Amino acid sequence: MSRRSLLRAFGAGAAGATLAGCGVPGAFVEPGDRAGRDSSATDHTLHFANWPLYIDTDDEDESKRPTLDAFSQRTGISVTYTEEINDNDEFFGKISPALMNHQETGRDLIVISDWMAARFVRLGWVQEMDRAKQPNVAKYLDPLLRSPAFDEGRRHSVPWQSGITGIAYNRKKLGREIRSTGDLWAADLRGRVTLLSGLDESFALLMQGNGVDITRWTADDFHEICEQTRERVRSKHIRRFTGNDYIKDLATGDVLACQAYSGDVIQLQADNPDIEFVVPEEGAELWAESLMIPNLARHKRNAERLVDHYYDPEVAAELATWVNYVCPVPAARDVLASSKDEETAALAEDPLIFPDDAMRKRLAIARDITSEERMDFAKKWNSIVGL
């Protein structure tokens, strides 16, 4: 399952939108009510909730996580690590009752996609981190990720890993290059193109294909891509809408080009070097899954220390060799480049882990869909996708 979860059902998206609006008394938590009693000084523990397969593991013992174990050895803080986040909306449903009722979640650190993180920030459900106690984050966080629209200055969130939503295609089977989003609509790709089904995953790239600045897109921009997409469905140019099953379609050749995530394509390329990933000339969406500290967390200081641990370039480099997403710590590139292991050193030159300067100029973080927009937008998009 994608770590950028599908908005599979309108009901799930609508539930989140309702809570995020002004119609539910008590949903918003005032700043003064977010901090709990921090036991970090006397209780050297921490509960960290993450997605499956999103951290390094030991070759001989998968229950061991070297970078996490190194943190515990250095600080004396014992980390309870759970792989319980399989879908953003599902996890939202799991912990929202506690948060909206001013109760503890039992978790000190969570990782959620930025479009969902935006909802948590709007609701006042996460605490501001103390950057004075996070020198690595302050120094090494990628400038491209420092100030998304939903969390100016990244006060409430820190990227765990990042990625790009662009285009993947089989160059050998297609017989030509794809350089822009508009190339997807060429006649020779009719019926051989897929798009992502999730609203939050799909809209930005399509808008960029229209030349829209996704950091400040408007409702008119959204409605325009909806009409264009509806027409391409009617003409059968778009084969279907997918979750992560586009990987299978592309690998088998049933699809020649598709909207895709950079991290997935790295894995595909290991088996098929003819698969290429493109950041279109008009641009592509840069996104992140981010670390956040929920309200009333009992070990806030311990959580802040763990976040900063992962922004040490040496640690970030070790994590990058395992997860193969865009590393939010550019300084980790030099660490990998200096490795005596050729395979590890080669990762430093992979633009899907460390985008080069030309690619970086074409990346942007999309403005998130507001709570006021979400219900109507999700209903319209899902009617096109067939959800």
C-alpha positions in Angstrom: 0.0 0.0 0.0 1.3 3.4 -0.9 2.6 5.6 1.9 0.8 8.3 0.1 -2.6 6.8 0.8 -5.5 6.7 -1.5 -8.6 8.7 -0.9 -10.4 5.5 -1.7 -13.9 6.4 -0.5 -15.6 9.7 -0.4 -16.9 8.9 3.1 -13.4 8.9 4.6 -12.4 12.2 3.0 -15.7 13.8 3.9 -15.4 12.8 7.6 -12.0 14.5 7.8 -13.3 17.5 6.1 -16.3 17.9 8.4 -14.0 17.7 11.5 -11.7 20.2 9.9 -14.4 22.8 9.4 -16.1 25.0 11.9 -19.2 22.8 12.3 -17.9 20.6 15.1 -17.7 22.3 18.4 -14.5 21.5 20.3 -12.6 20.1 17.3 -10.1 22.9 17.3 -7.6 23.0 20.2 -6.3 26.3 21.4 -2.5 26.8 21.6 -2.6 26.9 25.4 -4.3 23.5 25.6 -1.9 21.5 23.4 1.1 20.8 25.7 0.9 18.0 28.3 3.1 17.3 31.3 6.4 16.3 29.8 8.0 13.3 31.6 11.1 13.2 29.4 13.5 14.2 32.1 12.6 11.2 34.3 11.0 8.7 31.9 13.5 7.9 29.2 11.0 6.3 26.8 9.2 7.3 23.5 6.4 5.9 21.4 7.0 6.4 17.7 4.3 5.4 15.2 5.3 5.0 11.5 4.4 3.4 8.2 5.5 -0.2 7.4 8.8 -0.7 5.7 9.8 2.9 6.3 13.0 2.5 8.3 16.3 0.6 8.0 16.5 -2.9 9.4 19.4 -5.3 10.2 20.3 -7.8 7.4 20.5 -10.6 9.9 17.6 -9.6 12.2 14.7 -7.6 10.8 13.5 -6.8 14.3 16.6 -4.6 14.8 16.6 -1.1 13.4 20.2 0.2 13.4 19.6 4.0 13.2 16.9 3.7 16.0 19.1 1.4 18.1 22.0 3.9 17.7 19.7 6.7 19.1 18.8 4.6 22.1 22.4 3.7 22.8 23.5 7.3 22.6 20.7 8.9 24.6 19.5 6.1 26.9 16.0 6.6 25.5 14.1 3.4 24.8 11.8 3.7 21.7 8.7 1.7 21.2 8.4 1.6 17.5 5.1 0.6 15.9 4.3 0.2 12.2 0.6 1.0 12.6 0.0 3.7 9.9 -1.3 2.0 6.7 -3.5 4.8 5.5 -3.8 8.5 6.4 -7.6 8.5 6.7 -7.6 5.3 8.7 -5.0 6.6 11.1 -6.9 9.9 11.4 -10.0 8.0 12.4 -8.0 6.0 15.0 -6.6 9.0 16.9 -9.0 11.8 16.1 -11.5 11.0 18.9 -8.8 11.5 21.5 -7.4 14.6 20.0 -10.7 16.4 19.5 -11.7 15.5 23.1 -8.4 16.8 24.5 -7.1 13.4 25.5 -3.7 11.7 25.0 -3.2 9.5 22.0 -0.5 7.3 23.6 1.9 8.3 20.9 4.8 10.8 21.1 5.7 11.0 17.4 3.8 10.2 14.3 4.4 10.3 10.5 1.7 11.4 8.2 1.5 12.8 4.7 1.7 16.5 4.4 -1.9 16.9 3.1 -3.1 15.2 6.2 -0.6 17.0 8.3 -2.2 20.2 7.1 -5.5 19.1 8.6 -3.8 18.4 12.0 -2.2 21.9 12.0 -5.5 23.6 11.1 -7.2 21.7 14.0 -4.4 22.6 16.4 -3.8 18.9 17.2 0.0 19.0 17.1 2.6 20.8 19.1 5.2 23.3 18.0 8.7 21.9 18.2 11.5 23.7 19.9 14.1 24.3 17.1 16.6 25.7 19.5 16.9 22.1 20.7 17.1 20.7 17.2 20.3 22.1 15.7 20.5 19.4 13.0 17.0 20.2 11.7 17.8 23.9 11.7 21.0 23.4 9.8 20.4 20.5 7.4 16.7 20.5 6.4 16.4 20.9 2.6 15.5 24.5 1.8 12.8 23.3 -0.6 10.9 21.7 2.3 11.3 24.4 4.9 8.1 26.4 4.5 5.0 24.6 3.1 1.8 26.7 2.9 0.2 24.6 5.7 3.0 25.0 8.2 5.0 28.2 7.7 8.5 27.7 8.9 7.9 24.0 9.6 7.2 24.8 13.2 4.9 21.8 13.7 6.3 19.3 11.3 9.6 17.9 10.1 9.9 15.8 6.9 10.7 12.1 7.6 11.2 11.3 3.9 10.2 13.2 0.8 9.2 12.2 -2.8 8.1 13.4 -6.2 4.9 12.8 -8.0 5.8 12.8 -11.7 5.6 10.5 -14.7 6.9 7.0 -15.2 7.1 5.3 -18.6 8.6 2.5 -20.5 10.9 4.2 -23.0 11.7 1.1 -25.0 8.1 0.1 -25.5 6.9 3.6 -26.2 9.8 4.3 -28.5 10.2 8.0 -27.6 10.8 10.3 -24.7 8.2 11.9 -22.5 9.3 15.4 -21.4 6.0 17.1 -20.4 2.7 16.3 -18.9 1.1 17.2 -22.3 3.0 14.3 -23.9 0.7 11.9 -22.0 -2.2 12.9 -24.2 -0.5 12.0 -27.5 -2.5 9.7 -29.8 -0.1 6.8 -29.4 -0.8 6.6 -25.7 -4.6 6.3 -26.0 -5.7 3.7 -23.6 -2.2 3.1 -22.2 -2.1 5.9 -19.6 -3.2 5.7 -15.9 -3.5 8.5 -13.3 -3.6 8.2 -9.5 -7.1 7.9 -8.1 -6.5 9.9 -4.9 -7.5 13.5 -5.0 -4.6 14.8 -3.0 -2.1 12.6 -4.9 -3.3 13.5 -8.4 -4.3 17.1 -8.8 -1.0 19.0 -8.6 0.8 17.4 -11.5 -2.3 17.9 -13.8 -2.4 21.6 -12.8 1.3 22.0 -13.5 0.7 20.6 -17.0 -1.6 23.6 -17.5 1.1 26.0 -16.3 -0.4 26.6 -12.9 1.7 27.7 -10.0 0.6 25.0 -7.5 1.7 26.9 -4.5 -1.3 29.3 -5.1 -3.7 27.4 -7.3 -7.4 28.4 -7.4 -10.8 26.7 -7.5 -11.0 27.6 -11.2 -7.7 25.7 -11.8 -9.2 22.7 -10.1 -12.4 22.7 -12.1 -10.4 23.1 -15.3 -8.4 19.9 -14.7 -11.6 18.1 -13.7 -13.2 18.9 -17.0 -10.1 17.9 -19.0 -9.8 14.6 -17.1 -13.5 13.8 -17.5 -13.2 14.3 -21.3 -10.1 12.0 -21.4 -12.0 9.4 -19.6 -14.9 9.6 -22.0 -12.5 9.3 -25.0 -10.9 6.3 -23.3 -7.5 7.9 -23.4 -7.1 7.3 -19.7 -7.1 3.6 -19.1 -8.0 3.8 -15.5 -7.2 5.3 -12.1 -4.9 3.5 -9.7 -3.4 3.2 -6.3 0.0 1.6 -6.2 -1.2 -1.1 -8.6 0.2 1.1 -11.4 3.5 -0.6 -10.6 2.2 -3.9 -11.9 0.6 -2.3 -15.0 3.8 -0.6 -15.9 6.0 -3.7 -15.2 3.8 -5.9 -17.4 3.5 -3.4 -20.2 -0.3 -3.1 -20.0 0.4 0.6 -19.4 3.1 2.6 -21.2 3.0 5.8 -19.1 1.5 6.8 -15.8 1.4 9.2 -12.9 3.9 7.7 -10.4 5.9 8.2 -7.2 9.7 8.5 -7.4 10.3 6.0 -4.7 8.3 3.3 -6.4 10.2 3.9 -9.7 13.6 3.3 -8.1 12.4 -0.2 -7.2 11.0 -0.8 -10.7 14.2 0.3 -12.3 16.1 -2.4 -10.4 14.2 -5.0 -12.4 13.6 -3.1 -15.6 16.1 -0.4 -16.7 13.8 0.7 -19.5 11.5 2.3 -16.9 12.2 6.0 -16.6 10.9 8.7 -14.3 10.3 12.2 -15.5 9.9 15.5 -13.7 8.0 17.3 -16.5 9.3 20.5 -18.0 6.3 22.3 -16.4 7.2 20.9 -13.0 6.2 18.2 -10.6 4.9 18.0 -7.0 7.4 17.7 -4.2 5.8 16.1 -1.1 6.8 14.7 2.2 5.6 12.5 5.0 6.3 14.4 8.1 7.1 13.8 11.8 4.7 15.5 14.2 4.2 15.5 18.0 0.5 15.1 18.9 -1.1 17.2 21.7 -0.5 16.1 25.2 2.4 13.8 24.3 4.1 12.7 27.5 7.6 12.7 26.0 7.9 15.8 23.8 11.5 16.5 24.6 12.5 12.9 23.8 10.6 13.1 20.6 12.4 16.3 19.6 15.7 14.6 20.2 14.8 11.7 18.0 13.7 14.0 15.2 17.1 15.8 15.4 18.9 12.5 15.5 17.6 11.7 12.0 18.8 15.0 10.7 22.4 14.1 11.4 23.8 13.7 7.8 25.4 10.3 8.8 22.1 9.0 10.1 20.1 10.4 7.2 22.5 8.8 4.8 22.1 5.4 6.4 18.3 5.7 6.3 18.3 6.8 2.7 20.2 3.7 1.6 17.2 1.6 2.8 14.1 3.6 1.9 15.2 5.1 -1.4 12.9 8.1 -1.2 14.0 11.7 -1.7 16.3 12.4 1.3 15.3 15.7 3.1 18.9 16.1 4.2 21.0 17.1 1.2 24.2 16.9 3.2 23.7 13.2 3.4 24.7 13.0 -0.3 28.3 13.7 0.5 28.3 11.0 3.2 27.1 8.4 0.6 29.5 9.7 -2.1 32.4 9.0 0.2 31.4 5.4 0.8 33.9 2.7 -0.2 31.0 0.5 -1.3 30.3 1.2 -5.0 26.6 0.5 -4.8 26.1 2.8 -1.8 28.2 5.6 -3.4 26.1 5.3 -6.6 23.0 6.4 -4.6 24.6 9.8 -4.1 24.2 10.3 -7.9 20.6 9.1 -8.1 18.4 12.2 -8.8 15.4 10.4 -7.3 17.1 10.4 -4.0 19.1 13.6 -4.3 17.5 15.7 -7.1 20.1 17.7 -9.1 19.9 21.4 -9.5 18.0 21.3 -12.8 15.3 19.0 -11.3 15.0 21.0 -8.1 14.1 24.1 -10.0 11.0 22.3 -11.4 9.8 21.0 -8.0 7.1 22.8 -5.9 5.0 21.9 -2.8 1.3 22.3 -3.6 -1.0 24.4 -1.6 -3.2 21.9 0.3 -6.9 21.6 -0.2 -8.7 23.6 2.6 -11.4 22.2 4.7 -14.0 24.5 3.0 -13.0 23.1 -0.4 -12.5 19.4 0.4 -16.0 18.1 0.4 -17.1 19.6 -2.9 -13.7 18.9 -4.6 -13.6 15.3 -3.4 -17.2 14.7 -4.6 -16.4 16.1 -8.0 -13.1 14.2 -8.4 -14.5 10.9 -7.2 -17.3 11.1 -9.6 -14.7 11.2 -12.4 -12.6 8.5 -10.9 -15.5 6.2 -10.1 -15.0 6.1 -6.4 
